[in-house]
Amino acid sequence: MADTPFLHRAGRRLLLVAAVAVLVCGVVLAVLGYQERRPPAAATAAPKVVSTHAPATTPTGGPGGPNGPADPVPPAAPAVEGPILARAEPASVDIQEIGLHAPVTSVGLGADGAVEVPPPDPERHAGWYNQGPTPGELGPAVVVGHLDSASGPAVFYDVGTLHPGSTVEIRRADRSIAVFTVDSVERFAKAEFPTQRVYGDLNRAELRLITCGGDYDPDNGGYQDNTVLFAHLTGSR
């Protein structure tokens, strides 16, 4: 099949209209190995930038001596890299390169353990996963969106066309704008979704945009892949 996940064939459109009103793309979230993060709410003033370096750690163990061996020294946490913002929920996502401007709503986990998707109407809304960091906080902030619908392309239809160096801006509830630079845009079979890479702990503020990709198979659950955009925070204003 073609490399791009965003093929829109007339035959597929007929299947979509006949089968469902709106496509729902499941985004995998394995609970195993993922620790929920719920930092305290941030002030609503200008974004507070947290120190970009972790404090030095002091070993708790001493040298060995007549009273026994040295205490074990725990490994130091990796130093935090880049800017970090205080917690503030996202309000909208903007990607000028593809003409995307969309409101962002809050979504959680469904009964099946997958991240919920935004309501299908309107399909131009994105959804921030509210059990993780907000965009700009330390760790991976996750925003999901539909690829398409029975009426045409949806909010993240063109995300797969972005490339390293592209810019994604997230307007936040504290009126700041978190600016992210794209590292990569990749596609994964849903059965091989890289849960740890997408949701795992990090030493900098990062962003993931997730949508559907690959072939659409109505007899096998819909789209067969997920497209994931990986980006990191490079500034704010």
Phi, psi and omega in degrees: 000163178296155185289328182287139180276003191247047176283138181231081182276151179299321179298320178295320180298321177296320177297319181297314182294321183285326188270313185217159176283322182216140176285139174242122183259116178286133177249121187288136170222102177282130181288329183301125176082002181250125179258126180293137178245127176224077179294159178297156181297145181270161174294156183266011177278199179300150184299133177270126180268121180279155180309140182271004178226136178288148178295150179295144180263143179256123180301139180270344182270156177245176179294154178293157182198195183294341181270003177132178182288167179294150174293148178295142179259118181293147179295142179286141176292145179297144180297142177291136181249140172075180181289150177226135179252156174291165184292131174200125185293148181285146178249325180203160177238135181231129174227097186299325184301328181245013177065034183261126169220117187216140172295152178242126176254168181267133177229153180241216179257139174278175181296337181271005179084004178262153176296132177293158176252160180298161177304143183291344180229110004276147184282356181268016175263144172256165182231125177270131180286108191277004174265001180239189180296155169278156180301122183110337175286164175298129179112184183268112171275133187243127177234127183246158179198156178290150174277310179205182180210181179296338182263356178138193181301144179252193195301319185256025184302323185259005181301324181293349179270353180288167187216165177306135183098345176296158183247134175239128179246135177242115174279133188247166184297336178274011178074007173275164176238118176272128184252123182244145174251130184289132174267318180196160172231119188227158180238137183227139169299142184300328179289345181240028181300130185278074188305312183296320181293325182280316189250354187289166180298148181223165175253020174207171179275123181229168182226142171235129168254128186233133175214187179278166177197176177077198182281149175262120181236100183296340180270357183225038173090008178097221180296143188265348184232170167239138171261130183235126173262127178253129180215163179230152182289128179240354178174182177203164176206000000 
